[in-house]
Amino acid sequence: MTTRRDFIGGAASAMTGVAFVGCDLINPAHVHAQPSVRRRKVAVNGRRVKTVDVHAHCAFPDVMAMMGLKVNLENLVMGAERIRAMDEQGIDVEALSINPYWYKAERDVAQALIKLQNEKLAELCATQPDRFVAFATIALQHPDLAVQQLEDGIKKLGLRGVSVGGSVNGLELADPKFHPVWAKAEELGCLVFIHPVGTPDLGKRLGGNGGLTNTIGNPLETTLALSHLINEGTLDRFPGLKICAAHGGGYLPSYAPRSDAVCVTFPDRCAGVPLKKKPTEYLRRLYYDSIVFTPEALRHLIAEVGVGQIVMGTDYPFPWTKTSVDHILKTPGLSNTDRRAILGDTASRLLGIKAG
């Protein structure tokens, strides 16, 4: 059996061939190398806190080549530049994820691609075990294969969770086809990180100025994914499933009471799958990253879902913000315990990261 330890011997080469990219995998953010900086150590009320970024992207060009895809390496942060950026921002640990580009791959290609990709993720983390952990990747379009990939990623490679898209070739994550995958994730107790992959059926509506495919389309996809997981009874079926939604959970936390109201106003529209709780009550068992941009938005998210459900995210290297730590430190109304929880304590617990 191959274990994460087996990768340490060859870890010196792991940073070669890895590209750190943003939410737009094929057209990554333009992030330039930073000069050497002193590592920022974050403290709350004088007490050091290990900060954890749950939303940080990477990709392996040689793996992407298996799908005929290329990454523009010239515009990516590589190796030492990544560490310098983390040091500057005060990020101690990044949980690396890869946005799915392989959901249309045939079984044989998907099997080979995911095997290589997860091995590379494990090897990369072995080079800097105090700075990186990673989410396993799985071929959700082939659920039986995905179940095995998930188990291998967690048990054999030491990966800390699994990242998935917000939909799979037009199918919602709540589709019964994917129940075996959620059952395995529940059994393993691992965190499922949901990141949108695009809504091509809305392409025409999301065209024009303002980058609406990303600005509106990404949070909308997450809103739909979570809403289906709630309303189709998936969260009732798998009560131990741990889910973290990117971009603050999209729009759902801001307008969730309408989901409760529709079942009262139009009960026939909620009769298909009887839920054990009101839709809004499920929000407090999900987790959300902190990418909501303003102190008021973060305060509102906390009010809706609870402070214990928020974990820090940067979307690195996509340059939405370089101030995720300060965003949390400067949001009014938070206790020191709250700030420590969001900055890293909650994520450390979910991802099995040692404290201190």
C-alpha positions as a Python dict, from the first residue, in 0.01 Angstrom:
ca = {
    (1, 'M'): (0, 0, 0),
    (2, 'T'): (133, 341, -96),
    (3, 'T'): (118, 595, 184),
    (4, 'R'): (186, 965, 210),
    (5, 'R'): (519, 886, 373),
    (6, 'D'): (631, 706, 57),
    (7, 'F'): (632, 1039, -125),
    (8, 'I'): (875, 1215, 106),
    (9, 'G'): (1185, 1058, -47),
    (10, 'G'): (1102, 1202, -387),
    (11, 'A'): (960, 1525, -258),
    (12, 'A'): (1243, 1745, -378),
    (13, 'S'): (1102, 1742, -729),
    (14, 'A'): (739, 1792, -636),
    (15, 'M'): (732, 2167, -692),
    (16, 'T'): (849, 2110, -1049),
    (17, 'G'): (556, 2100, -1286),
    (18, 'V'): (302, 2247, -1048),
    (19, 'A'): (120, 2564, -1141),
    (20, 'F'): (-77, 2762, -888),
    (21, 'V'): (-381, 2902, -1058),
    (22, 'G'): (-696, 3095, -984),
    (23, 'C'): (-1067, 3026, -1027),
    (24, 'D'): (-1029, 3054, -1403),
    (25, 'L'): (-814, 2745, -1452),
    (26, 'I'): (-737, 2792, -1819),
    (27, 'N'): (-694, 3169, -1803),
    (28, 'P'): (-522, 3212, -1466),
    (29, 'A'): (-472, 3533, -1277),
    (30, 'H'): (-168, 3742, -1353),
    (31, 'V'): (28, 3722, -1030),
    (32, 'H'): (388, 3832, -1028),
    (33, 'A'): (666, 3713, -800),
    (34, 'Q'): (702, 3904, -477),
    (35, 'P'): (1031, 4009, -320),
    (36, 'S'): (1148, 3821, -14),
    (37, 'V'): (945, 3923, 291),
    (38, 'R'): (948, 3842, 658),
    (39, 'R'): (680, 3589, 746),
    (40, 'R'): (383, 3762, 903),
    (41, 'K'): (281, 3587, 1223),
    (42, 'V'): (-82, 3650, 1311),
    (43, 'A'): (-188, 3690, 1672),
    (44, 'V'): (-522, 3755, 1839),
    (45, 'N'): (-501, 3941, 2169),
    (46, 'G'): (-129, 3863, 2181),
    (47, 'R'): (-178, 3489, 2124),
    (48, 'R'): (-39, 3333, 1807),
    (49, 'V'): (-293, 3164, 1580),
    (50, 'K'): (-218, 2921, 1298),
    (51, 'T'): (-401, 3063, 997),
    (52, 'V'): (-551, 2824, 742),
    (53, 'D'): (-667, 2916, 392),
    (54, 'V'): (-926, 2661, 275),
    (55, 'H'): (-966, 2811, -73),
    (56, 'A'): (-639, 2807, -267),
    (57, 'H'): (-597, 2666, -616),
    (58, 'C'): (-328, 2473, -798),
    (59, 'A'): (-291, 2266, -1115),
    (60, 'F'): (-40, 2028, -1272),
    (61, 'P'): (29, 2108, -1638),
    (62, 'D'): (140, 1755, -1726),
    (63, 'V'): (-182, 1615, -1584),
    (64, 'M'): (-393, 1872, -1767),
    (65, 'A'): (-218, 1768, -2087),
    (66, 'M'): (-394, 1433, -2056),
    (67, 'M'): (-713, 1625, -2145),
    (68, 'G'): (-542, 1830, -2414),
    (69, 'L'): (-539, 2140, -2192),
    (70, 'K'): (-262, 2388, -2127),
    (71, 'V'): (-189, 2642, -1855),
    (72, 'N'): (-11, 2968, -1935),
    (73, 'L'): (284, 2914, -1702),
    (74, 'E'): (425, 3259, -1762),
    (75, 'N'): (152, 3418, -1551),
    (76, 'L'): (153, 3178, -1257),
    (77, 'V'): (311, 3186, -914),
    (78, 'M'): (550, 2895, -875),
    (79, 'G'): (733, 2745, -580),
    (80, 'A'): (914, 3001, -370),
    (81, 'E'): (692, 3284, -496),
    (82, 'R'): (393, 3104, -350),
    (83, 'I'): (555, 3079, -9),
    (84, 'R'): (656, 3446, -19),
    (85, 'A'): (298, 3547, -95),
    (86, 'M'): (170, 3333, 192),
    (87, 'D'): (427, 3485, 428),
    (88, 'E'): (333, 3835, 324),
    (89, 'Q'): (-39, 3776, 377),
    (90, 'G'): (2, 3589, 704),
    (91, 'I'): (-118, 3252, 572),
    (92, 'D'): (41, 2962, 755),
    (93, 'V'): (-129, 2673, 576),
    (94, 'E'): (-306, 2647, 241),
    (95, 'A'): (-553, 2369, 164),
    (96, 'L'): (-495, 2318, -208),
    (97, 'S'): (-778, 2231, -445),
    (98, 'I'): (-811, 2185, -820),
    (99, 'N'): (-1123, 2296, -1006),
    (100, 'P'): (-1260, 1998, -1201),
    (101, 'Y'): (-1179, 2007, -1570),
    (102, 'W'): (-1206, 1628, -1613),
    (103, 'Y'): (-1580, 1564, -1570),
    (104, 'K'): (-1622, 1481, -1939),
    (105, 'A'): (-1333, 1235, -1944),
    (106, 'E'): (-1397, 872, -2032),
    (107, 'R'): (-1343, 621, -1754),
    (108, 'D'): (-991, 509, -1847),
    (109, 'V'): (-862, 863, -1887),
    (110, 'A'): (-1035, 978, -1568),
    (111, 'Q'): (-885, 688, -1374),
    (112, 'A'): (-530, 757, -1489),
    (113, 'L'): (-564, 1134, -1457),
    (114, 'I'): (-697, 1132, -1100),
    (115, 'K'): (-439, 876, -987),
    (116, 'L'): (-152, 1089, -1111),
    (117, 'Q'): (-307, 1413, -992),
    (118, 'N'): (-371, 1291, -638),
    (119, 'E'): (-23, 1144, -615),
    (120, 'K'): (123, 1478, -720),
    (121, 'L'): (-90, 1661, -463),
    (122, 'A'): (37, 1430, -190),
    (123, 'E'): (397, 1467, -307),
    (124, 'L'): (364, 1844, -316),
    (125, 'C'): (230, 1853, 39),
    (126, 'A'): (517, 1631, 151),
    (127, 'T'): (767, 1895, 40),
    (128, 'Q'): (618, 2153, 278),
    (129, 'P'): (401, 1962, 530),
    (130, 'D'): (378, 2263, 759),
    (131, 'R'): (250, 2489, 477),
    (132, 'F'): (29, 2273, 253),
    (133, 'V'): (-248, 2018, 280),
    (134, 'A'): (-469, 1921, -11),
    (135, 'F'): (-816, 1809, -113),
    (136, 'A'): (-832, 1489, -314),
    (137, 'T'): (-975, 1504, -664),
    (138, 'I'): (-1229, 1248, -789),
    (139, 'A'): (-1402, 1161, -1117),
    (140, 'L'): (-1759, 1226, -1004),
    (141, 'Q'): (-1894, 1139, -1349),
    (142, 'H'): (-1803, 778, -1265),
    (143, 'P'): (-1935, 744, -907),
    (144, 'D'): (-1805, 394, -840),
    (145, 'L'): (-1459, 505, -949),
    (146, 'A'): (-1492, 824, -746),
    (147, 'V'): (-1567, 626, -431),
    (148, 'Q'): (-1242, 432, -466),
    (149, 'Q'): (-1045, 744, -557),
    (150, 'L'): (-1178, 920, -249),
    (151, 'E'): (-1087, 633, -19),
    (152, 'D'): (-740, 601, -171),
    (153, 'G'): (-683, 976, -151),
    (154, 'I'): (-768, 992, 218),
    (155, 'K'): (-639, 659, 347),
    (156, 'K'): (-338, 593, 124),
    (157, 'L'): (-216, 940, 28),
    (158, 'G'): (-304, 1135, 340),
    (159, 'L'): (-511, 1400, 161),
    (160, 'R'): (-741, 1589, 397),
    (161, 'G'): (-1074, 1610, 216),
    (162, 'V'): (-1220, 1616, -133),
    (163, 'S'): (-1297, 1900, -373),
    (164, 'V'): (-1587, 1880, -618),
    (165, 'G'): (-1758, 2106, -868),
    (166, 'G'): (-2100, 2258, -814),
    (167, 'S'): (-2251, 2028, -1077),
    (168, 'V'): (-2140, 1739, -1295),
    (169, 'N'): (-2218, 1756, -1667),
    (170, 'G'): (-2557, 1912, -1597),
    (171, 'L'): (-2642, 1687, -1302),
    (172, 'E'): (-2692, 1831, -954),
    (173, 'L'): (-2479, 1701, -668),
    (174, 'A'): (-2805, 1591, -506),
    (175, 'D'): (-2873, 1341, -786),
    (176, 'P'): (-2905, 987, -642),
    (177, 'K'): (-2627, 884, -879),
    (178, 'F'): (-2381, 1048, -640),
    (179, 'H'): (-2519, 904, -315),
    (180, 'P'): (-2241, 640, -292),
    (181, 'V'): (-1980, 917, -300),
    (182, 'W'): (-2146, 1112, -20),
    (183, 'A'): (-2186, 792, 179),
    (184, 'K'): (-1812, 730, 150),
    (185, 'A'): (-1726, 1090, 244),
    (186, 'E'): (-1953, 1059, 547),
    (187, 'E'): (-1790, 730, 643),
    (188, 'L'): (-1441, 881, 614),
    (189, 'G'): (-1545, 1195, 801),
    (190, 'C'): (-1368, 1412, 546),
    (191, 'L'): (-1458, 1764, 438),
    (192, 'V'): (-1618, 1813, 94),
    (193, 'F'): (-1520, 2147, -60),
    (194, 'I'): (-1769, 2262, -327),
    (195, 'H'): (-1644, 2507, -587),
    (196, 'P'): (-1847, 2622, -891),
    (197, 'V'): (-1738, 2507, -1235),
    (198, 'G'): (-1965, 2727, -1447),
    (199, 'T'): (-2323, 2745, -1570),
    (200, 'P'): (-2299, 2722, -1952),
    (201, 'D'): (-2678, 2705, -1989),
    (202, 'L'): (-2687, 3064, -1862),
    (203, 'G'): (-2407, 3179, -2090),
    (204, 'K'): (-2617, 3418, -2295),
    (205, 'R'): (-2769, 3586, -1990),
    (206, 'L'): (-2428, 3620, -1825),
    (207, 'G'): (-2256, 3781, -2122),
    (208, 'G'): (-2175, 4148, -2161),
    (209, 'N'): (-1986, 4381, -1932),
    (210, 'G'): (-1906, 4313, -1567),
    (211, 'G'): (-1766, 3961, -1583),
    (212, 'L'): (-2106, 3821, -1491),
    (213, 'T'): (-2007, 3461, -1563),
    (214, 'N'): (-1787, 3486, -1255),
    (215, 'T'): (-1947, 3771, -1060),
    (216, 'I'): (-2298, 3627, -1065),
    (217, 'G'): (-2262, 3284, -1224),
    (218, 'N'): (-2022, 3134, -971),
    (219, 'P'): (-2214, 3221, -654),
    (220, 'L'): (-2539, 3132, -830),
    (221, 'E'): (-2412, 2782, -908),
    (222, 'T'): (-2315, 2732, -545),
    (223, 'T'): (-2658, 2857, -436),
    (224, 'L'): (-2825, 2603, -664),
    (225, 'A'): (-2600, 2317, -552),
    (226, 'L'): (-2664, 2378, -183),
    (227, 'S'): (-3036, 2434, -235),
    (228, 'H'): (-3072, 2100, -412),
    (229, 'L'): (-2869, 1919, -146),
    (230, 'I'): (-3111, 2056, 113),
    (231, 'N'): (-3441, 2026, -71),
    (232, 'E'): (-3379, 1686, -229),
    (233, 'G'): (-3309, 1539, 114),
    (234, 'T'): (-2939, 1464, 58),
    (235, 'L'): (-2837, 1625, 387),
    (236, 'D'): (-3105, 1425, 569),
    (237, 'R'): (-2984, 1105, 406),
    (238, 'F'): (-2622, 1176, 508),
    (239, 'P'): (-2643, 1365, 838),
    (240, 'G'): (-2269, 1331, 904),
    (241, 'L'): (-2162, 1477, 570),
    (242, 'K'): (-1930, 1776, 613),
    (243, 'I'): (-1960, 2034, 335),
    (244, 'C'): (-1776, 2363, 287),
    (245, 'A'): (-1909, 2599, 19),
    (246, 'A'): (-1687, 2845, -166),
    (247, 'H'): (-1755, 3219, -188),
    (248, 'G'): (-1954, 3238, 134),
    (249, 'G'): (-2209, 2987, 9),
    (250, 'G'): (-2318, 3207, -280),
    (251, 'Y'): (-2649, 3385, -235),
    (252, 'L'): (-2821, 3122, -21),
    (253, 'P'): (-2731, 3254, 326),
    (254, 'S'): (-2853, 3602, 230),
    (255, 'Y'): (-3198, 3499, 113),
    (256, 'A'): (-3257, 3156, 266),
    (257, 'P'): (-3580, 3246, 454),
    (258, 'R'): (-3756, 3253, 115),
    (259, 'S'): (-3686, 2879, 99),
    (260, 'D'): (-3881, 2839, 423),
    (261, 'A'): (-4159, 3068, 307),
    (262, 'V'): (-4220, 2886, -21),
    (263, 'C'): (-4302, 2566, 165),
    (264, 'V'): (-4565, 2754, 365),
    (265, 'T'): (-4704, 2960, 79),
    (266, 'F'): (-4695, 2681, -181),
    (267, 'P'): (-4678, 2355, 19),
    (268, 'D'): (-4733, 2146, -294),
    (269, 'R'): (-4392, 2261, -417),
    (270, 'C'): (-4221, 2105, -114),
    (271, 'A'): (-4421, 1783, -101),
    (272, 'G'): (-4189, 1570, -311),
    (273, 'V'): (-3923, 1505, -46),
    (274, 'P'): (-4036, 1568, 313),
    (275, 'L'): (-3755, 1736, 506),
    (276, 'K'): (-3675, 1680, 872),
    (277, 'K'): (-3619, 2054, 929),
    (278, 'K'): (-3691, 2388, 772),
    (279, 'P'): (-3451, 2464, 485),
    (280, 'T'): (-3281, 2746, 677),
    (281, 'E'): (-3193, 2512, 964),
    (282, 'Y'): (-2961, 2314, 740),
    (283, 'L'): (-2744, 2622, 684),
    (284, 'R'): (-2599, 2587, 1032),
    (285, 'R'): (-2453, 2243, 960),
    (286, 'L'): (-2266, 2357, 648),
    (287, 'Y'): (-1935, 2547, 636),
    (288, 'Y'): (-1852, 2853, 428),
    (289, 'D'): (-1538, 3037, 330),
    (290, 'S'): (-1498, 3403, 426),
    (291, 'I'): (-1479, 3547, 72),
    (292, 'V'): (-1763, 3800, 110),
    (293, 'F'): (-1549, 4116, 81),
    (294, 'T'): (-1687, 4353, 348),
    (295, 'P'): (-1715, 4345, 728),
    (296, 'E'): (-2093, 4387, 702),
    (297, 'A'): (-2121, 4094, 462),
    (298, 'L'): (-1915, 3877, 698),
    (299, 'R'): (-2123, 3990, 997),
    (300, 'H'): (-2442, 3899, 811),
    (301, 'L'): (-2309, 3559, 706),
    (302, 'I'): (-2218, 3484, 1066),
    (303, 'A'): (-2563, 3596, 1183),
    (304, 'E'): (-2727, 3354, 940),
    (305, 'V'): (-2507, 3044, 980),
    (306, 'G'): (-2310, 3085, 1303),
    (307, 'V'): (-1950, 3189, 1357),
    (308, 'G'): (-1838, 2829, 1402),
    (309, 'Q'): (-1926, 2756, 1038),
    (310, 'I'): (-1694, 3014, 879),
    (311, 'V'): (-1340, 2936, 763),
    (312, 'M'): (-1092, 3168, 597),
    (313, 'G'): (-1051, 3162, 220),
    (314, 'T'): (-847, 3371, -23),
    (315, 'D'): (-918, 3217, -367),
    (316, 'Y'): (-542, 3246, -421),
    (317, 'P'): (-389, 3329, -661),
    (318, 'F'): (-695, 3488, -815),
    (319, 'P'): (-644, 3841, -681),
    (320, 'W'): (-984, 3916, -528),
    (321, 'T'): (-807, 4012, -209),
    (322, 'K'): (-474, 3996, -33),
    (323, 'T'): (-627, 4097, 298),
    (324, 'S'): (-828, 3794, 411),
    (325, 'V'): (-655, 3792, 750),
    (326, 'D'): (-721, 4161, 809),
    (327, 'H'): (-1079, 4121, 686),
    (328, 'I'): (-1139, 3888, 980),
    (329, 'L'): (-929, 4078, 1234),
    (330, 'K'): (-1105, 4407, 1155),
    (331, 'T'): (-1467, 4290, 1136),
    (332, 'P'): (-1638, 4449, 1438),
    (333, 'G'): (-1839, 4252, 1690),
    (334, 'L'): (-1625, 3938, 1687),
    (335, 'S'): (-1476, 3801, 2006),
    (336, 'N'): (-1115, 3687, 2022),
    (337, 'T'): (-1240, 3328, 2018),
    (338, 'D'): (-1448, 3403, 1708),
    (339, 'R'): (-1150, 3548, 1525),
    (340, 'R'): (-928, 3256, 1613),
    (341, 'A'): (-1195, 3013, 1496),
    (342, 'I'): (-1236, 3178, 1155),
    (343, 'L'): (-864, 3239, 1102),
    (344, 'G'): (-769, 2878, 1151),
    (345, 'D'): (-900, 2686, 1450),
    (346, 'T'): (-1213, 2554, 1277),
    (347, 'A'): (-1033, 2465, 954),
    (348, 'S'): (-754, 2295, 1149),
    (349, 'R'): (-1011, 2073, 1318),
    (350, 'L'): (-1189, 1991, 993),
    (351, 'L'): (-870, 1918, 800),
    (352, 'G'): (-668, 1746, 1071),
    (353, 'I'): (-404, 2017, 1092),
    (354, 'K'): (-197, 2018, 1410),
    (355, 'A'): (-243, 2324, 1627),
    (356, 'G'): (40, 2560, 1712),
}
